[in-house]
Amino acid sequence: MPKQTFFNLSEEKRQSLIAAAEKEFSRVPLVKASVSNIIKMAGIPRGSFYQYFENIEDLYHYLVDLETQKRKKLFINYLKKHNGDIISAATELYKNFLEEMPDENELNFFKFAMLNVTHRVETSLTNFLVDQMDRKQYDEIISLVDKDLLNITNDDEIFHCINIVTSVALRNFIEKFTKELSDEEAIKNFTVDMNLLKHGLYKSEGEHV
């Protein structure tokens, strides 16, 4: 996470640094990214960069966390729209991510993230509900989910349901970029996975041969 000095900056200066970092991380993957390029675009001294972040990895993971927060807010909106249906909300979120990507920079940023996924990136992108500092948002998601649709026995299992769905989404994103699938192909694959989750992998006992 950024140091407090970063949050003490004006909104304009924070956004300038974030924009510079997004441009650099959309140009190359993290392992090839340069602090020099970022500070040059942001117009700040090298020493100032390290007053704001421990290193370039710290900045990168902050951007991933910001994107995750954006998707979490969208997920909440889609839960409301689909009356608490996790699968329908996740499917629309997935389609939104692919079809309404605002610009090439953000697309490339996520492409490099998916192609070079690490445990830290995976955790940020899949664990929607583990941030205990955001208890209000956690409680809101739990309250919105239509529990009658789910084969669960308590609210804690909603957490596992959502993490299963988001883990499947992450695997589909990785497959999209590694196999260079079109948006249509990726959405089709994701829909198949969601239908399997929704209806279950096993037949009911009465349907067994």
CORJO-V284980 format. One record per pair of residues at least 4 apart in sequence whose C-alpha atoms are under 8 Angstrom apart, sorted by the first residue. I is the first residue (numbers start at 1). J is the second residue. If there is no record, write none. Layout:
# CORJO-V284980
I_J / I_J
This chain:
# CORJO-V284980
1_53 / 1_58 / 1_59 / 1_61 / 1_62 / 2_6 / 2_7 / 2_52 / 2_53 / 2_54 / 2_58 / 2_59 / 2_62 / 3_7 / 3_51 / 3_52 / 3_53 / 3_54 / 4_8 / 4_52 / 5_9 / 5_51 / 5_52 / 6_14 / 6_51 / 6_52 / 6_53 / 7_14 / 9_13 / 9_14 / 10_14 / 11_15 / 12_16 / 13_17 / 14_18 / 15_19 / 16_20 / 16_42 / 17_21 / 17_38 / 17_39 / 17_41 / 17_42 / 18_22 / 18_63 / 19_23 / 19_42 / 20_24 / 20_38 / 20_39 / 20_41 / 20_42 / 21_25 / 21_38 / 21_59 / 21_60 / 22_26 / 22_63 / 22_105 / 22_106 / 22_109 / 23_27 / 23_105 / 24_28 / 24_33 / 24_34 / 24_37 / 24_38 / 25_29 / 25_30 / 25_33 / 25_60 / 25_108 / 25_109 / 25_112 / 26_105 / 26_106 / 26_107 / 26_108 / 26_109 / 26_110 / 26_112 / 27_105 / 27_108 / 27_109 / 28_32 / 28_33 / 28_112 / 29_33 / 29_109 / 29_112 / 29_113 / 29_116 / 30_57 / 30_60 / 30_112 / 34_38 / 34_56 / 35_39 / 35_46 / 35_56 / 36_40 / 36_46 / 37_41 / 38_42 / 39_43 / 39_44 / 39_45 / 39_46 / 39_49 / 40_44 / 44_48 / 44_49 / 45_49 / 46_50 / 47_51 / 48_52 / 49_53 / 50_54 / 50_55 / 53_58 / 53_59 / 54_58 / 54_59 / 55_59 / 56_60 / 57_61 / 58_62 / 59_63 / 60_64 / 61_65 / 61_120 / 61_121 / 62_66 / 63_67 / 64_68 / 64_121 / 64_124 / 64_125 / 65_69 / 65_124 / 65_125 / 66_70 / 67_71 / 68_72 / 68_124 / 68_125 / 68_128 / 69_73 / 70_74 / 71_75 / 71_93 / 72_76 / 72_128 / 73_77 / 74_78 / 74_93 / 75_79 / 75_89 / 75_90 / 75_93 / 76_80 / 76_141 / 76_144 / 77_81 / 78_82 / 78_88 / 78_89 / 78_90 / 78_92 / 78_93 / 79_83 / 79_84 / 79_85 / 79_86 / 79_88 / 79_89 / 79_141 / 79_144 / 79_145 / 80_84 / 80_144 / 81_89 / 82_88 / 82_89 / 83_144 / 83_145 / 83_146 / 84_89 / 84_144 / 84_145 / 84_146 / 84_147 / 85_89 / 85_145 / 85_146 / 85_149 / 86_90 / 86_145 / 86_146 / 86_162 / 87_91 / 87_165 / 87_194 / 87_198 / 88_92 / 89_93 / 90_94 / 90_165 / 90_166 / 91_95 / 91_190 / 91_191 / 91_194 / 92_96 / 93_97 / 94_98 / 94_169 / 94_187 / 95_99 / 95_100 / 95_187 / 96_100 / 96_101 / 97_101 / 98_183 / 99_183 / 101_106 / 101_107 / 102_106 / 103_107 / 104_108 / 105_109 / 106_110 / 107_111 / 108_112 / 109_113 / 110_114 / 111_115 / 111_177 / 112_116 / 113_117 / 113_121 / 114_173 / 114_174 / 114_177 / 115_174 / 115_177 / 115_178 / 117_121 / 117_122 / 118_122 / 119_123 / 120_124 / 121_125 / 122_126 / 122_170 / 123_127 / 124_128 / 125_166 / 125_170 / 126_163 / 126_166 / 126_167 / 126_170 / 127_163 / 127_166 / 128_162 / 128_163 / 128_166 / 129_138 / 129_159 / 131_135 / 132_138 / 134_138 / 135_139 / 136_140 / 137_141 / 138_142 / 139_143 / 140_144 / 141_145 / 142_155 / 142_158 / 145_158 / 146_150 / 147_152 / 152_157 / 152_158 / 153_157 / 154_158 / 155_159 / 156_160 / 157_161 / 158_162 / 159_163 / 160_164 / 161_165 / 162_166 / 163_167 / 164_168 / 165_169 / 165_194 / 166_170 / 167_171 / 168_172 / 168_190 / 168_193 / 169_173 / 169_190 / 170_174 / 171_175 / 172_176 / 172_186 / 172_189 / 172_190 / 173_177 / 173_186 / 174_178 / 175_179 / 175_180 / 175_181 / 176_180 / 176_181 / 176_182 / 176_183 / 176_186 / 177_181 / 181_185 / 181_186 / 182_186 / 183_187 / 184_188 / 185_189 / 186_190 / 187_191 / 188_192 / 189_193 / 190_194 / 191_195 / 192_196 / 193_197 / 194_198 / 195_199 / 195_200 / 196_200 / 196_201 / 197_201 / 203_207 / 203_208 / 204_208
